[in-house]
Amino acid sequence: MKNHSFRTEDILKFIIPSLIGIGLFMFPVMYKDELTIPIAILAKLLGNLLGDTIPAIMTAIITITALATVLTKIVKPSFTKRDSFFNNLLNVSIFWTVVRVLAMFIAIMTLFEIGPEVVWSEVTGAVILFDLLPVLLTVFLFAGLFLPLLLNFGLLELFGALLTKIMRPLFKLPGRSSIDALASWLGDGTIGVLLTSKQYEEGYYTKREAAVIATTFSIVSITFSLVVITQVKLGSMFIPFYITIGVAGFIAAIIMPRIPPLSRKPDTYYNGEEKEEKDLIPAGYSPLKWGYTQAVDRAAKNKSAGKFFRDGGRNVLDMWMGVAPIVMTFGTIALILAENTKLFVYLGMPFIPILELLQIPDAARASESLIVGFADMFLPALLATEIPSELTRFVVAAVSVTQLIYLSEVGGVILGSKVPVKLWEMFVIYILRTLITLPVIALMAHLFFF
């Protein structure tokens, strides 16, 4: 066994930033009668400070992104050739260029209320620009700046070694993916996606692993779960509700990596290299000792504060410019379809016999809500508010939380990230998660409402 003796400076480099990262991203605190995390509090404080200017700021960011992308495609400025970060950020495919330009027009139309009302109304474009993007602006700022505390100072190496024997057999994932799930659960699903995307780009996850984590472990925060159950007028049942989504989500997390489309994702890395086993613990090491050794080695590589802030700043730009236009475009289109067509009603019809088989009252009304959540996670709760049956409202709320992938936020963030999941695959995963979790939730609902 190799004997490691570390400098005190390197040990502190691991311990102090990692503890700060845990405190910011994972330590639950009560704030104004809500259970949340410090990152979310900072985001909320900044949101309150900036107030009504945020939609204009986001419109400016989306517009600059679109114009810079078009300029890069046409002129190919020298700075994008010199710097791989800006090249990857701005030199995107024709499809994503069109999406960014479309986002610019939608954002401008919504901000100034010009053009067809169907685009900018309070139930379509305005939901994205005035309700969702302000949250993403502030969350992305602080999450991006402080993400290196979780990524660069050894915390993931430690958890990777400690939890491999749990995560591998159960979920076919590396131990470090547990951090992604924890950050999502306590903070926000988008944080989990961004954490996953960064680790995928850096070669820690294969395409299959990144896709599984982003679509299975970017779980809805405990705070938002409380909002959903309160919306359907069942706030007093939060504990049974959260137990239900925990059990259903756990079962889905075991099954989803083992079936297509996730099981068919290649086990190759971002750079195309074949998978190599990165979780092996050498002979003579305990998981704790190996994790600690790897963690301090990783922390020791951080030589300057400048790199920390540069990495954080680039994270923020990547999130703002890479993700916001995707969310603006796809979120708005999805809400337009949900509000102005019968698309989701028709798509929900096949679920009516399933709901009736599971003895869920008001099956027809519940079926529509099962599909509309693909557009926005809060829509099922809004639709279910007037359903008379408490049991049905409970089921709709729980299913909406365990479906995870909705285009107005997590789905849009996945599309805007480097995580290798296509739009049609997201919809298939969404349907599969619904089919897996619905019977579990229905069974538990019958127990609670017996």
N, C-alpha and C positions, 0 to 999 in steps of 0.2 A: 504493500500500500504506500502510495506516494505521500510523503509528509509535507503538508502545507503550513507555512508560517507566514501570516499576513501582517502587513504594516497596520498599525492602529489607524492611520489616516484612511486606508482603504476600507477597513471595517466600518469606520464612521461614515464613509461615503455610501456604504450600503445601508446602514441602519437609519441614519437621519433622513435622507430623501425618501426612503421607502416608508418610514413611519408617517412622514408628512403626506405622501401619496395616499396611504391607507386612510389617514384622517380626512383628507379632502374628498376622496371618491367613495369610501366604503364605511365610514364611521357614522352610524345613524344618530341624528340629533332631533330634538323637538324644536320646531320653529313655528310660532304662531299657531299652536295646536295641531301641527302637521309633523309626521315623521319624515325626515328628509336627510340630505347630505350637504356638507358645507359648499360643495361646488354648485349645487342647485340654489342654495341661499345667496351666494355671490351673484349668480346669474339673475336671480329675482331682484336683488338690490340694484344691479345695473339696469335691469329692465325698467324698474320704477324711476330711476334717475333719468334715463333717456326718454321714457314715456312715449308720447305720440310721434316722436321723430324716427323711431325704429323702422316703420314701413318705408319711409323715404330713404333711409340708409340702406336697407336691403334692396330697394329698387336700384339705387346707385351701384351697389356691388354687383347685382345681376347684369345691369347695363354695361358696366366696365368689363365684366367677364365676357359677355357676348361680343363686344367690340374688339377686345384684345384677342379673342379666339379667331374672329374673322380676319383681323389684321395678321395674325400669326400664320393662318392658312394661305393668305395671299402674298404677304411681303416676306415672311420668314425672317424676322429681325434677328440680329446677331446674338442678343442676350439669351434667346431661347436655344441657340446652338451651343452656347458656352455652358449653360446651366441645365442639367438634366431635370431638375425639379420644375423649372418653368416650362421646359419642353413638354414634360408629361402633363403639366397642368393645362397648358394652352394649345398644344398641338394634338388635338383630339380628332376622332374620325368625323366624316361628313355628317353622320347621323347625330352625334352629340353636339356638333356645331349648330345644326338646325334646332335641336332641343334648346340650346342656350339662347339662340336668337328668339325663338318662340317665347321662352321665359321672359325675355326682356320686354316684348310687346305685351304679354299678359300682365306683367308687373306694372308697367306704365299705364295701361288701360285701367287696371284696378285702383292704382293710387289716385288717378285723376278722374275716375269714373267716366271714361270716354269709350265709345264703341258699343258693341252689343252688350246689353245688361246681363245676358246669360253668362258672360265671362267674368264680370266684376261684382256680381250681386253679393249680398251678405251671406248667402249660403253656398257660394262657389269660390271665386277668386279672393274675395275678402276674407274668407275663413283662413286661407293659406297665408296671405300677405299680412293681415292684421292680427291673427291669432297664433298661427303656428310659427311663421318665420321670425317674429320677435323672440320667441323662446329659443329657437335654433341659433339666432345671432348671439345671444348672451351665453347659452350653454356651450356652443362651439368655441367661443372666445376663451372661457376659463378651462374647459375640458382640453382644448388644444394646447394652451399654454402649459398646463400642468401634467399633460399626458406623459411626457418624458419621465416624470417621477415614478410612474408605474412601469414604464418600458425600459428605461436605461440604467437602472441602479440595482438590478439583481432580484427584485421581488418576484418576477415571473419565473426566474430560474429556480428560486427556492420552492415556490408552490408547484412548479413543474415536476420536481423530484419527489416532493411529498405526496402529491395526489395522483401520480401516474397510475398507481395500482388500483385506483378507484375509477378514474376517468376512462382508461383504456378498455377494460372489460365491459363497463356499462354503456359507454357512449362512443367508443372507438375514437377517442380524442386524447391529445396530450394533456398532462396535468395542468399546464399553465392556462388552459382554456377556462379553468374554474374562476380565474380573476375576471374574465370577460363577463361571465354570468353574474358574478357578485356585483360588479360595477353597474350592470344593467338593472339588477333587482333593486338595489338601493338607490340608484340614481336615475338612469334613463336608458331605454333601449338603444338610442342613437349612440350613446357613449360606448356600449358594448360593440356595436358595428364598427365604429371608428377604431377602437382598440384592436379588433380582429383584423381590419384592413391593414393597419400599420404593421402588425406582426406578420401578416401574409406577405406584404411587400418586402419585409426584411428577411424572409426565408425561414420563419419559424413554423408556419403552417403550410400544408399542401393545399391544392385547389379544393380537394374534397373536404379537408378539415375546416378551411376558411368558410366554405359554403354551409357546412353543417352548423358551425358555431354561430354564424350571422343569422341563420334562419331558425335556429332551435334554441339558442342560449341568449339571444338579445331580448330577454324577458321584460315584460312590462313592470315598471317600477311599482313598489308597494304604495306609493303616494297616489299614482294614477289609478291603481286598482280601487282605492278608497273612493276616488271621484266617480268611477263608473258605477259602483254598487250604490252610492248615494243618489246618483242620477235616476236609477230605476226604483227609488224610494224604498230601498231595503238596507239602509245604512246600519241598522241594528244587527244585521246578519253578516257583518264584515268578517268575523273570525271563521264561521263555517264556509263563507264564500272563498276566503283565502286558502283554507285547507283544501277546498275543492279544486281550485285552479292549480295548487301545488301538486296534488296527486295526478291530475289530468296532464299537466305539463311534464311531469317526471316520466309518465308512461309514453307520451309523445316523443320525448327526448331519447328514450331507449329504442323506439321503433323507427323513427324517421331516418337515422343514419344507415339503416339496414335495408331500406327500400329505395327504388328509383324515385325521383331523379338524383337524389343525393348520393346513393350508393354507387352510381355510375360515373361520378366525377373522378377525373384522373388523380392518382396520388403523386402528382408532380408539383414542384415548387413554382413560384412566380417566374423564375428565370428559365423554367423548362426542365430543370434537373429532376432525375428520379428521386423518389422518397428514400431517405435514409433514417434509420431509427435514432431519434435524438433523445429518447427518454431512458436509454439504458443506464443503469447504475453500475459502475465498475465493481469488480470483486474487491472486498475489503472495505467498502463504503456502506454506511447506512443511508437510507433516503435523506435523512436530515443532514448528515455530514456532507453528502455529495451536493445537495441543494445549497447548503451554506457555502461550500467551496466555489461552486459555479457562480453564486450570487456575488461574492466578494470579488472574484475575477472580473465579472462584468462591470461592477461598480468602479474598479480600479482603472478601467479604460476611459473614464470621464475625466478629462484633463482641464477643461475650462468652463467657466460659467457662460461664456459667450456662445459656445456650442449648444448649451441647454436652451438658451433663449432663442437662438436661431432655429433649432429644431421645433420648439414650441410655436414660434411665429409662423413657420412653414406649415405646421399642422393646422393653424387657424386659417391661413389662406386656402389651404387644400379643402378644408371643410366649407368655408364660405363660398369660394368660387367653384369648387367641384360639386358640391352637394345642393346648395340653395337653388340653382336654376332647375335642377332635376325635380326637386320637390315642388317648385312653383308650377312647372309644366304638367307633370303627371298627376300631382295632387288636384290641380284645378280641373283637368280633363276628367278625372275620375269623379269628382264632385258634380260636374256638369251632367255626366251620364247618370249619376245616382239621383239627381234632383229633377231632371227633365226627360228621362226616358223610363221605359218599363224594363230596361235591360236586367236589373238586379232582381226584379220580381220574377221574370221568366227564368233566370238562372237559379233562383231559389226554389222553383217548383219541384224539382226532383227530391228535395229534402222533406216535402210534406208527408209522404208515406213513411219516411224514417221517423219523423217526429211523432206521427200517429202511433207507430209501432212502439215507440218509447213512452207512449201515453203522456205526451206533452200537450196540454190544452192550447187552444188558439194556434194550431199548427201552421195554418196558412200565413198568419201575420208573423209568426216566429221565423218561418222559412225565408222571407225576404231579408230579415235582419242578418241571417247567417252568411249571406253573400255580400251585402252592402258594406260590411266591415272591411272588405278588400280596398275600398276607396278611402275610408277613414275609420279608425277604430272607435271613435266616439259615436258614429252614426247608428250602430245597432242599439246602443243605450238610449239614444234620442227616440228611435222608432219604437222601442219597447216600453217607453214611459207610460203609454196609454193602454197597454195590454192589461186586461183585468186580472189575470192569474198571476199571483206572486211567484208560484213555482216557475212559470214560463219566463217571467222577467229575470228571475235568478239564473235560469239556464242560458238565456240570451246574453246576459252580462258576463257570465263565466266563460262562455264560448268565445265571446268577442275578445276577452283578455288572452285566452290561450291560443288564438289564431296567429297572433304576433305580427304577421306581415301585412301592413296596410300602406298604400301608396303615398298617403299624405305625409308620412313621416319615415318610419323604419324602412319601408319598401323603397321610398325615394332615396333615402340615404344609401341603401345597398346598391341601387342602380348608379348612384353618383360615386361610389367607392370603387376600389379595385377588386372587390370580392366577386368571384366568377359565378354570378347567378343572373340568368336572363329573365326578362319580364314574364314570358310564358311559364318558365320554371317556377317563378314566384307564385303564380296563380295555381299551378298544380300542387305546390307545397302547401299553399293556403287551404285548398280543398282537402288534401290528405290530412292535415292537422285538424280540420273540422270533423272529418269522418272518424278520426281516432279519438278525439277528446269528447265529442258529443255524447256517446253512450256512457262514458265514465261520469261526465257531469250530470247527465239525466239520472243515473243510478243514485248518485250522492244527493241530488236534489230531492228525489223521492224519499230518501232516508230523513233528510232534514225537515221536509214538509209533511211527514207521515201523520 
